[in-house]
């Protein structure tokens, strides 16, 4: 199944590009462009091979006030939930700091263009693929909304396994569950993109001011 190959092998392999020792702002930027290329391949695949809309689940429109409230509520729920999970991991499981996250400090330091481009790429591509593309198709294949939610969240966690810590798998899995439940109920990918972007933007911007070692990037 092409979808499985792309998501389980190609997408994580591209993320691993950022794990090389010679990582620089330029190589990281190129890896983000490669992620957009993967997205384009899947977009073309859905159109020419599957011959159906990329977003199987029809988008619903909401007011600006509802969208803002939804983004804020999702953000707070994910951040506080992630903080609790991170605390539990630190207390009950031996956790080593990710060397990759440590490397991010130098390439993101005062590089605001790279920060914004990275957050825009992650928020847009990951939400369109995980929630918009995978979730409804898995649900359709197995005739179960729970399968779509769990599989998309699991893949979201696996995608972040290249960061090298348990927390960077479990916390994205938790956020993946929250986002998948929201998408199932409200069917609006734009709100999820905005929230995902905000989570990453605040985390990466904080690298310039506080101890970045304990931040999570999704």
C-alpha positions as CSV (number, residue, x, y, z in Angstrom):
1,X,0.0,0.0,0.0
2,X,1.6,3.2,-1.2
3,X,0.2,5.2,1.7
4,X,1.8,2.9,4.3
5,X,5.2,3.0,2.5
6,X,5.2,6.8,2.3
7,X,4.2,7.4,5.9
8,X,6.2,4.7,7.6
9,X,9.4,4.9,5.6
10,X,9.8,8.0,3.4
11,X,8.4,10.6,5.8
12,X,10.4,9.5,8.8
13,X,13.6,9.1,6.7
14,X,13.3,12.7,5.6
15,X,13.0,13.7,9.2
16,X,16.2,11.8,10.0
17,X,18.0,14.2,7.7
18,X,18.0,16.7,10.5
19,X,19.8,14.2,12.7
20,X,23.1,14.3,10.9
21,X,26.1,15.8,12.8
22,X,26.7,18.4,10.1
23,X,23.2,19.9,10.5
24,X,23.0,23.5,9.6
25,X,20.2,26.0,8.9
26,X,20.6,25.3,5.2
27,X,20.4,21.5,5.5
28,X,17.4,21.7,7.8
29,X,15.6,24.1,5.4
30,X,16.2,21.6,2.6
31,X,14.8,18.8,4.6
32,X,11.6,20.9,5.1
33,X,11.4,21.4,1.4
34,X,11.7,17.6,0.9
35,X,8.7,17.2,3.3
36,X,6.7,19.5,1.0
37,X,7.8,17.3,-1.9
38,X,6.4,14.2,-0.2
39,X,3.2,16.0,0.4
40,X,3.0,16.9,-3.3
41,X,3.5,13.2,-4.2
42,X,0.7,12.1,-2.0
43,X,-1.5,15.0,-3.2
44,X,-1.0,13.8,-6.8
45,X,-1.5,10.2,-5.8
46,X,-4.9,11.0,-4.3
47,X,-5.9,12.9,-7.4
48,X,-4.6,10.6,-10.2
49,X,-4.5,7.1,-8.6
50,X,-7.2,7.2,-6.0
51,X,-9.2,9.6,-8.1
52,X,-10.9,11.2,-5.1
53,X,-10.6,14.4,-3.1
54,X,-7.5,14.7,-0.9
55,X,-9.7,15.6,2.0
56,X,-12.3,12.8,2.1
57,X,-14.1,14.3,5.1
58,X,-16.0,17.4,4.0
59,X,-14.8,20.6,5.6
60,X,-17.2,22.5,7.9
61,X,-17.2,26.3,8.3
62,X,-17.2,28.0,11.6
63,X,-17.2,31.6,12.8
64,X,-14.0,33.4,13.5
65,X,-14.8,33.6,17.3
66,X,-15.4,29.8,17.4
67,X,-12.2,29.1,15.5
68,X,-10.1,31.4,17.9
69,X,-11.7,29.7,20.9
70,X,-11.1,26.3,19.5
71,X,-7.4,27.0,18.8
72,X,-6.8,28.4,22.3
73,X,-8.6,25.5,24.0
74,X,-6.8,22.9,21.9
75,X,-3.5,24.6,22.6
76,X,-4.0,24.8,26.4
77,X,-5.2,21.2,26.5
78,X,-2.3,19.9,24.5
79,X,0.3,22.0,26.3
80,X,-0.9,21.2,29.8
81,X,-1.5,17.6,29.0
82,X,1.9,17.3,27.4
83,X,3.5,18.9,30.5
84,X,1.8,16.3,32.8
85,X,3.0,13.5,30.6
86,X,6.5,14.9,30.5
87,X,6.5,15.2,34.3
88,X,5.4,11.6,34.6
89,X,8.1,10.4,32.2
90,X,10.8,12.3,34.1
91,X,9.6,10.9,37.5
92,X,9.1,7.2,36.5
93,X,11.2,6.6,33.4
94,X,14.9,7.3,32.9
95,X,14.9,9.9,30.2
96,X,17.9,11.1,28.2
97,X,17.9,14.5,26.5
98,X,17.6,14.4,22.7
99,X,20.9,15.3,21.1
100,X,18.9,16.5,18.1
101,X,16.8,19.0,20.1
102,X,20.1,20.2,21.5
103,X,21.3,20.8,18.0
104,X,18.2,22.9,17.2
105,X,19.4,25.6,19.6
106,X,22.1,26.8,17.3
107,X,20.2,26.6,14.0
108,X,17.0,28.3,15.4
109,X,18.8,30.9,17.5
110,X,17.5,34.2,16.1
111,X,16.7,32.6,12.8
112,X,13.1,33.7,12.7
113,X,12.5,32.9,9.0
114,X,13.5,29.3,9.6
115,X,11.4,29.1,12.7
116,X,8.3,30.4,10.9
117,X,8.9,28.2,7.9
118,X,9.5,25.1,10.0
119,X,6.3,25.7,12.0
120,X,4.3,26.4,8.9
121,X,5.6,23.2,7.3
122,X,4.9,21.1,10.3
123,X,1.5,22.6,11.0
124,X,0.3,22.4,7.4
125,X,1.8,19.2,6.0
126,X,1.5,17.0,9.1
127,X,-2.2,18.0,9.8
128,X,-3.2,17.6,6.1
129,X,-1.5,14.2,6.0
130,X,-2.3,12.8,9.4
131,X,-5.8,14.1,10.1
132,X,-6.9,15.1,6.6
133,X,-5.6,12.3,4.5
134,X,-4.9,9.2,6.7
135,X,-7.5,9.4,9.4
136,X,-10.7,9.2,7.2
137,X,-9.2,6.6,4.9
138,X,-8.2,4.3,7.7
139,X,-11.7,4.8,9.2
140,X,-13.2,3.9,5.8
141,X,-11.0,0.8,5.3
142,X,-11.7,-0.7,8.8
143,X,-15.2,0.9,9.1
144,X,-14.3,2.2,12.5
145,X,-13.7,5.8,13.6
146,X,-11.6,4.5,16.4
147,X,-9.2,2.9,14.0
148,X,-8.7,6.2,12.1
149,X,-8.1,8.1,15.3
150,X,-5.6,5.5,16.8
151,X,-3.7,4.9,13.6
152,X,-3.3,8.6,12.7
153,X,-2.2,9.3,16.3
154,X,0.2,6.4,16.3
155,X,1.8,7.5,13.0
156,X,2.1,11.0,14.4
157,X,4.0,9.6,17.4
158,X,6.2,7.4,15.1
159,X,7.0,10.4,13.0
160,X,8.6,12.1,16.0
161,X,10.6,9.1,17.1
162,X,13.6,10.4,15.3
163,X,14.0,13.0,18.1
164,X,15.3,10.1,20.2
165,X,13.3,10.4,23.4
166,X,10.3,8.5,24.8
167,X,8.5,11.8,25.5
168,X,8.8,12.9,21.8
169,X,6.7,9.8,20.9
170,X,4.2,9.7,23.7
171,X,3.4,13.4,23.8
172,X,2.8,13.7,20.0
173,X,0.7,10.5,20.3
174,X,-1.4,12.2,23.0
175,X,-1.7,15.4,20.9
176,X,-2.6,13.2,17.9
177,X,-5.5,11.6,19.8
178,X,-6.8,15.1,20.8
179,X,-6.5,16.5,17.3
180,X,-8.0,13.4,15.7
181,X,-11.0,13.5,18.1
182,X,-11.5,17.2,17.2
183,X,-11.3,16.5,13.5
184,X,-13.8,13.7,13.7
185,X,-16.3,15.9,15.6
186,X,-15.8,19.3,13.9
187,X,-14.3,18.4,10.6
188,X,-12.1,21.5,10.2
189,X,-8.5,21.0,9.3
190,X,-7.7,24.8,9.3
191,X,-8.2,25.1,13.1
192,X,-5.8,22.2,13.6
193,X,-3.2,23.7,11.3
194,X,-3.5,27.0,13.2
195,X,-3.1,25.3,16.6
196,X,-0.3,23.0,15.5
197,X,1.5,26.1,14.1
198,X,1.0,28.0,17.4
199,X,2.3,25.1,19.5
200,X,5.5,24.8,17.5
201,X,6.0,28.6,17.1
202,X,5.8,29.3,20.8
203,X,8.1,26.3,21.5
204,X,10.7,27.3,19.0
205,X,10.6,31.0,19.8
206,X,11.1,30.1,23.5
207,X,14.4,28.5,22.5
208,X,15.8,32.0,22.2
209,X,14.9,32.9,25.8
210,X,14.7,29.8,28.0
211,X,16.2,26.3,28.5
212,X,15.2,24.7,25.2
213,X,16.1,21.2,26.3
214,X,12.7,20.6,27.9
215,X,10.7,21.9,25.0
216,X,8.6,19.6,22.7
217,X,8.4,20.2,19.0
218,X,5.5,18.6,17.1
